[in-house]
Amino acid sequence: MSATPAPHELLDDGFAPPPCKLLIIGCGNLLRADDSVGPRLIRLLWSAGLPEGVRLVDGGTAGMDVAFQMRGAHRVVLVDAATTGAAPGTVYRVPGAELAELPALPNIHTHAFRWDNALALARWLLGPEYPRDITVFLIEAADISPGEHLTPAVEAAMRALADTVRQEFIAACVAPTVELTDSAHLRMPVALAAEHFPSGVCAGLRNGSELFLVPLHAEANGGLVLKERNPAGDRAVLLREVLGDDAPVGVFPAVWDDEEGQLRIELSPG
């Protein structure tokens, strides 16, 4: 007798779920004043445009659907309203330890589904495909009675949280770029340098239309030194010997290759 398949196995239709670097979900009821803060934040983010790899979901009150939407997402941000009695507009960031200890699903009506119920269902449904990086933000509501508008404190908190999500989560999904100048200096953003070149030293190799930069452990190992070029901490490294006399000039995409431990820069135009 064959074993009963796990829930996530029943979802397998032979096609991998569409990859998603970042999934942002807004839960709540658009017809109940401050309870609509999640879906309204989704609309606010959408209006500003999004980079490739970021997907928005208006979870509304359909908590069960939220569980399915999380399949294939590498990172999830979920926003919902809260009613704890704190000052309206207070923003809570739920600790990861609490997300790891969600209670089992209770016998509740689908319209009573909230963020914790959605995550508990997703964990059961998706099994090993459940996203490992989940952040929950809750905004304290002042009024959840029928109504079309947010109260001022909650709207201000929503806009501030939208900025946080853009800076901390969405910005991380934007492919980094580097600049090559006519003096053969490569200029690198401070975040890229800090993450992958903490020693400030690298080795460079050009292979056709690609440039490879490999971090070295210390300046004593030789190599090329990334020097600070502005107060923001951006770095610059001279690559004349690596690039030769036909060094291209312009802004080029840079992709970190985890497997090879190197930064790959495509030098061909477009």
C-alpha positions in Angstrom: 0.0 0.0 0.0 1.5 3.3 -1.1 2.0 6.1 1.5 -0.4 9.0 1.5 1.3 11.9 -0.4 2.2 15.0 1.6 0.2 18.2 0.8 3.1 19.8 -1.1 3.3 16.7 -3.3 -0.3 17.1 -4.3 0.5 20.6 -5.6 3.2 19.3 -7.9 1.8 19.4 -11.5 5.1 18.8 -13.1 6.0 22.5 -13.4 8.1 24.4 -10.9 6.4 27.4 -9.4 7.4 30.7 -10.9 10.5 32.0 -9.1 10.0 35.1 -7.0 12.8 37.0 -5.2 10.4 38.9 -3.0 6.7 38.5 -2.4 4.9 41.3 -0.6 1.4 40.4 0.7 -1.1 42.9 2.1 -3.9 41.4 4.1 -7.1 43.1 5.3 -10.6 44.3 4.3 -10.8 47.3 2.0 -14.3 48.0 3.3 -13.3 48.4 6.9 -11.3 51.6 7.4 -7.9 50.8 9.0 -8.2 47.1 8.4 -7.5 47.9 4.7 -4.0 49.1 5.5 -2.3 46.0 4.0 -4.0 46.1 0.6 -3.6 49.9 0.5 0.1 49.5 1.1 0.3 47.1 -1.9 -1.4 49.7 -4.1 1.1 52.3 -2.9 4.1 50.2 -3.8 2.6 49.3 -7.1 2.1 52.9 -8.1 5.8 53.6 -7.7 6.9 50.7 -9.9 8.8 47.5 -9.1 12.0 45.8 -10.2 12.0 42.4 -11.8 11.6 39.6 -9.3 9.2 41.4 -6.9 5.6 40.3 -6.8 2.7 42.0 -5.0 -0.3 40.2 -3.7 -3.5 41.9 -2.4 -4.4 39.2 0.1 -7.6 40.9 1.0 -9.5 38.7 3.4 -8.6 35.5 1.4 -6.0 34.1 3.8 -6.2 30.6 2.3 -5.2 32.0 -1.1 -2.2 33.7 0.5 -0.8 30.3 1.4 -0.8 29.2 -2.3 0.7 32.5 -3.4 3.8 31.9 -1.3 4.9 28.9 -3.3 8.1 29.7 -5.1 8.9 32.8 -3.2 12.4 33.2 -1.7 11.5 36.0 0.6 8.1 37.1 2.0 6.9 40.3 3.6 3.4 40.3 5.0 1.5 43.4 6.2 -1.7 43.4 8.2 -3.6 45.5 10.7 -3.5 44.8 14.4 -5.9 45.6 17.3 -3.9 45.3 20.5 -5.0 48.5 22.2 -1.7 50.3 21.5 -1.5 53.8 20.0 -2.9 53.9 16.5 -0.2 53.8 13.9 2.2 51.8 16.0 4.2 49.4 13.7 5.2 46.0 15.0 7.8 43.8 13.4 7.0 40.3 14.5 10.2 38.5 15.7 11.3 35.5 13.7 11.1 33.3 16.7 7.4 33.9 17.0 6.9 33.0 13.3 8.6 29.7 14.0 6.2 28.8 16.8 2.8 29.5 15.1 -0.1 27.6 16.7 -1.9 24.9 14.8 -4.8 26.0 12.6 -8.0 26.5 14.7 -11.5 25.7 13.5 -12.3 29.2 12.3 -14.4 30.7 9.5 -12.4 31.7 6.4 -13.4 35.3 6.8 -11.7 35.3 10.2 -8.3 34.3 8.6 -5.5 36.6 9.7 -1.8 36.7 9.0 -0.8 34.0 11.5 -3.5 31.6 10.2 -2.3 32.2 6.6 1.3 31.4 7.6 0.3 28.3 9.6 -1.7 27.0 6.6 1.2 27.7 4.2 3.7 25.9 6.4 1.4 22.8 6.5 0.5 23.0 2.8 3.9 23.8 1.3 6.2 21.7 3.6 9.8 22.0 2.3 8.7 24.6 -0.2 7.6 27.0 2.6 9.7 30.2 2.4 12.4 30.4 5.1 12.7 34.2 5.1 9.4 35.7 6.2 8.9 39.2 7.8 5.6 40.3 9.2 4.7 43.9 9.9 1.5 44.8 11.8 0.1 48.3 12.0 -2.1 49.2 15.0 -5.6 50.2 13.8 -7.7 53.0 15.3 -11.0 52.2 13.5 -12.0 48.9 11.8 -15.7 49.8 11.3 -17.1 50.0 7.8 -15.5 52.8 6.0 -13.4 53.7 2.9 -10.5 55.7 4.4 -7.6 55.2 6.7 -7.4 57.3 9.8 -4.5 59.8 9.7 -2.2 58.0 12.1 -2.5 54.7 10.3 -2.1 56.3 6.9 1.1 58.0 8.0 2.4 54.7 9.4 1.6 53.0 6.2 3.6 55.5 4.1 6.5 55.2 6.5 6.4 51.4 6.3 6.2 51.6 2.5 9.5 53.5 2.6 11.1 50.8 4.9 9.9 48.0 2.6 11.4 49.8 -0.4 14.7 50.5 1.3 15.2 47.2 3.1 13.6 44.6 0.9 12.8 45.9 -2.6 16.2 47.6 -3.1 17.9 44.3 -2.4 16.2 42.9 -5.5 17.6 45.5 -7.8 20.6 44.1 -9.8 23.7 46.1 -8.9 25.7 48.0 -11.5 29.3 49.2 -11.7 30.8 52.1 -13.6 33.9 52.0 -15.8 35.5 55.4 -16.5 37.7 56.6 -19.3 40.7 56.3 -16.9 39.9 52.5 -16.5 38.7 53.0 -12.9 35.8 50.7 -11.9 33.5 52.4 -9.4 31.5 50.1 -7.1 28.6 50.9 -4.7 29.5 50.7 -1.0 26.9 48.0 -0.3 28.3 45.7 -3.1 31.9 46.3 -1.9 31.0 45.7 1.8 29.1 42.5 1.1 31.6 40.8 -1.3 34.9 42.6 -0.9 35.3 43.3 2.8 39.1 43.2 2.7 39.1 45.9 0.0 41.4 43.8 -2.2 40.6 41.8 -5.3 42.0 40.1 -8.4 40.7 40.8 -11.9 40.5 38.8 -15.1 39.0 39.7 -18.4 37.7 36.9 -20.6 36.1 38.2 -23.8 33.1 40.3 -23.0 33.2 39.4 -19.3 35.2 40.9 -16.4 35.7 38.8 -13.3 36.6 40.2 -9.9 37.6 37.8 -7.1 37.9 39.0 -3.5 41.2 38.4 -1.7 41.6 37.8 2.0 44.1 40.7 2.6 46.2 43.3 0.9 49.3 41.2 1.8 48.2 38.7 -0.8 48.8 41.3 -3.5 46.0 42.2 -5.9 44.1 45.3 -6.7 43.1 47.7 -3.9 39.5 49.1 -3.8 40.0 52.7 -2.6 37.3 54.8 -1.0 36.3 57.4 -3.5 33.5 59.5 -1.8 32.1 60.2 1.7 29.3 57.6 1.1 32.0 54.8 1.1 31.7 53.8 -2.6 34.9 52.2 -3.9 37.1 52.6 -7.0 39.8 50.2 -8.3 42.1 50.8 -11.3 41.8 48.1 -13.9 44.0 49.4 -16.7 46.3 46.4 -16.6 43.3 44.0 -16.6 41.3 45.7 -19.3 44.0 46.8 -21.6 43.9 49.7 -24.0 40.3 49.0 -25.2 38.7 49.4 -21.8 34.9 50.1 -22.3 33.3 53.1 -20.6 29.9 53.2 -19.1 27.6 51.5 -16.6 27.4 47.7 -16.6 25.4 45.1 -14.8 27.2 43.1 -12.1 26.1 39.6 -10.8 27.6 37.8 -7.9 28.4 34.1 -8.7 28.0 32.2 -5.4 29.3 29.0 -6.9 32.6 30.5 -8.2 32.9 33.2 -5.5 33.3 36.1 -7.9 31.7 39.1 -9.3 30.8 38.8 -13.0 30.5 42.0 -15.1 29.1 41.8 -18.6 31.0 44.4 -20.7 29.2 44.1 -23.9 26.7 46.9 -24.7 23.0 46.5 -24.0 
